[in-house]
Amino acid sequence: MLMVCSAAPSAAARIETMNDMHVNASPAASGAQGKGQQAFRLEEATIDELHAAIKRGEITVVQVVQRYIDRCRAFNGVSSMLVTEDGKPVPEAPGTVRAGAPLKFPTRTVAVGDYVPDYDRYKGVPLEFGRMEPTASDPTVMQQYGMIVGIPNAGQVNALSTLNIRGERSTVCKGDFDRHPSLGPLPPEAPPMCEYFRHLPDALERAAELDAKYGSNPDLEQMPMYGVVFSFKDPFDTKDMHSMGGADAAYDIDVPARDHILVEQLRKKGAIIFAKSVSTEYNGRAGDPGGRHVPDKVLVSTLGYQRTTWGGNPSNPYDTTRSASLGSSSGSALSVSANLCMIGLGEETRASTRGPANHNSVALILPHKALIGFDGGAIGADIHNDRTGIHARRIGDAAKVLDALKDPEEGYYDPRDPFTTVPRSSALSTPYASHVYKSRSLKGKRIGIIRESMFCPPGDVAARPITTAVAREIKQVLGRQLGATLVESSHPNWTRDPEVELMKVDFTKALARLIPVFMPDILYRLTPAGEPVFPDFAAAIKRTEFQPGKFFGTGTMNPIDYMVEMAEGRIAPPANLDIITVQHQADSMAFRYHIPQYLTRRAEDWKKLGFSETVVDFATLNARSKFWGDDQRAAFKNWEEVVDMRNPLDERQGVNERLMLRELLRRVDMMVILENHLDGLVRLHTPYPPGKIGGAPYPGVSGTPRNESAYGPNAGLSEILIPAGYVDEVYDYTFELSADGKRYVPQPATTPTPVPPPGMPFSLVFRAEPGKEDVILDIASAYEAASARRVMPPSFGPLP
């Protein structure tokens, strides 16, 4: 069993004691400053700066961890309030303990009539008003359910749901049930597994072990993550912290018996496993497979599925009335941006790490599917797309973490994740960090600009501020300042820049050549209303039976001959064929497979240790779960009743489409890169800022995306994201009641809303083929060094 070096007081007492310690108050620190060296500052520090300070004796690992705990106590609280029918105050509610103090929920509420227009004429499904209710995980504490809005200037961001602090890191073994072994036996009513669990050191105790063993001379070659404080998106299993994929469920044992393989690697490399970050349950709520269950009440807006039932809703550090992001890894990037930890590990299915990095102004490495594993030891949403991303404030730190995740013997292979069975040549033979900050100039580099990511849809001014700013940023910094040759794709909705070289073969031309070979089914797609997605194709080809009871095509041309002519460039492809329209996929039933697989694996791991976990199937999980919105309850009841991984009512198979689309998109990228002799590609993540919490969603948040943001995850390609600047005004969508009074419809704004300095962030995304991460690390880090766009959120600066 694991023991710490000395007796430990209770969590609350330890935190109070450590609060009296000042990081730079030691004699060693004073000596270092006396020699002209600048005192170490935790906020915005890099891994190298941390290690240098430790080696100078200026700070200990315990002091580092304690400073992050202090910041969590100051900034990691509730940042949203309820929307109620009458706007009356609600009673004070007990919250779970974080950083030694219970959460405090606001009692003030917002009346629904002040939130949506014409509520007195609303005739739709009843709205799910905000309310406080006991959680399923711990019925003695409460959480916000239903409709919420952000609090202006909240001073809190709610990024981390669980801290690795003794007494508060587990809901089953909490308080005295997690008493340190040196303090005597557990209370007799403690669950049996708590005797096992309490021998696992918490973050402060692990820090003390490192300090005692290594002092100011750690072996950084063997432990490159020494003292680095990490947060993990909740779906990553951590054996010493509450782990439920962001959900709220009454497991028998709320911690797993073993770590996710990446968590395990980081522990070995000296990392501090500090916290679980707020994430939407099951990586974005997993959708609804359809069925007989429908919600009894509805939410007007979920704003990006960033919210977790157990941990609550995060806020943007640059404006706390806004969402942290469209993306279920919001807490991961947010915790790094607000300096509540040094590194965050997140997960992406569609935009779950890129969106949060973009909207919180942090760097990201998102390795290709699957250089590093995710699905072994994690609860995922879509195993064909889920992958791990690394959030850091500087790209060099993210690259160091990627290197540290590699096992000396097995490399990046994880036997629990079938997607890591990839050719070993797709991983670099040299350290990823060795390719960062190599170039101060990009002369000789050819970079393709993906214009499909950055045009304003006709009639939509909401995308204008960011698209205008990013077009200027690419041209000024990558082109003029760093000297790269820029080559742009063409698109009907983008006004060509005559000063930028035009691609000979762009994405639409590549699709026209490759779709007939790799995925001809795309051209036959129908809208939900049964109309052709590509009307030009339907008008040209002969009528052919496409689905039972439906016919497709009104022209005279044989479909195969059409595809031959299109691929050879003798006829134009459909006018709307581009890398945006091809991204949509049929739903996949894989989530129904993954959840019971995960639950049974988790139970078997505990069984080997002599303990019992009875949450092993969907029925039991549903019976013991709560959800912040009734739509998720209905969806999970429908998932429980799915019995076949195929899509029996749709000729388009979700699993098949994912694999086919990945092959197609990878080939499209390679054709564009090879035909234009490009070193890499650059794109805008999204032209839209984060919306108001509870406010009207931007286009693409629900429904068809307006840009090619889904390309990277659908293709499974490596992407690197770098903060690129801020805009000082945004156009917020608003609600309008439909003519029949049954739903609220988002409407584009015509008047800009000012944003407090520095503004709302946006980012550049760099992409390359698998195995060429060295090239985009070089390009992206050169851009980061030249631009230095990140600004620490002003409301979450250093503590006194």
Salt bridges, closest charged atoms under 4 A:
GLU16 OE2 - ARG73 NH1 3.34
GLU43 OE1 - ARG41 NE 3.98
GLU43 OE2 - ARG71 NH1 3.10
GLU44 OE2 - ARG393 NE 4.00
GLU44 OE2 - ARG790 NH2 2.72
ASP48 OD1 - LYS400 NZ 3.29
GLU58 OE1 - ARG56 NH2 2.76
ASP118 OD2 - ARG121 NH2 3.25
GLU128 OE2 - ARG131 NH2 3.14
GLU133 OE2 - ARG131 NE 2.64
GLU133 OE1 - LYS626 NZ 2.76
ASP138 OD2 - LYS174 NZ 2.58
ASP176 OD2 - ARG179 NH2 3.55
ASP178 OD1 - ARG166 NH1 3.18
ASP178 OD2 - ARG169 NE 2.79
GLU195 OE1 - ARG198 NE 3.23
GLU195 OE2 - HIS199 NE2 3.18
ASP202 OD2 - ARG14 NH2 2.63
GLU205 OE2 - ARG14 NH1 3.88
GLU205 OE1 - ARG166 NH2 2.70
GLU209 OE1 - ARG206 NH1 3.11
ASP234 OD1 - LYS276 NZ 3.09
ASP240 OD1 - ARG267 NH2 2.79
ASP252 OD1 - ARG624 NH1 3.17
ASP254 OD2 - HIS242 ND1 2.82
ASP259 OD2 - ARG267 NE 2.52
GLU264 OE2 - LYS268 NZ 3.70
GLU281 OE2 - ARG285 NE 3.74
ASP296 OD2 - ARG633 NH2 3.75
ASP319 OD2 - ARG322 NE 3.05
GLU347 OE1 - LYS233 NZ 2.71
GLU348 OE2 - ARG354 NE 2.60
ASP375 OD2 - LYS369 NZ 3.58
ASP375 OD1 - HIS594 NE2 3.84
ASP382 OD2 - ARG350 NH2 3.62
ASP382 OD1 - HIS384 ND1 3.60
ASP382 OD2 - ARG658 NE 2.61
ASP460 OD2 - ARG706 NH1 3.93
GLU473 OE2 - ARG789 NE 2.85
GLU488 OE1 - ARG451 NE 2.60
GLU488 OE2 - ARG496 NH1 2.89
ASP497 OD2 - LYS475 NZ 2.97
GLU499 OE1 - LYS475 NZ 2.64
GLU499 OE1 - ARG480 NH2 3.52
GLU501 OE2 - ARG446 NH2 2.81
GLU565 OE1 - ARG570 NE 3.17
ASP578 OD2 - HIS491 NE2 2.73
ASP630 OD1 - ARG633 NE 2.47
ASP631 OD2 - ARG285 NH1 2.89
GLU640 OE1 - LYS637 NZ 3.21
GLU641 OE2 - ARG292 NH2 2.74
GLU641 OE2 - HIS293 NE2 2.90
ASP644 OD2 - ARG646 NH2 2.71
GLU657 OE2 - ARG525 NH2 3.29
GLU657 OE2 - ARG652 NE 2.87
GLU663 OE2 - ARG667 NH2 2.82
ASP669 OD2 - ARG767 NE 2.99
GLU675 OE2 - ARG513 NH1 3.14
GLU708 OE2 - ARG683 NE 2.10
GLU708 OE1 - ARG767 NH1 3.33
GLU719 OE1 - ARG354 NH1 3.41
GLU719 OE2 - ARG683 NH1 3.95
GLU719 OE2 - ARG767 NH1 3.59
ASP732 OD1 - ARG322 NH1 2.80
ASP740 OD2 - ARG743 NH1 3.98
ASP778 OD2 - LYS445 NZ 3.73
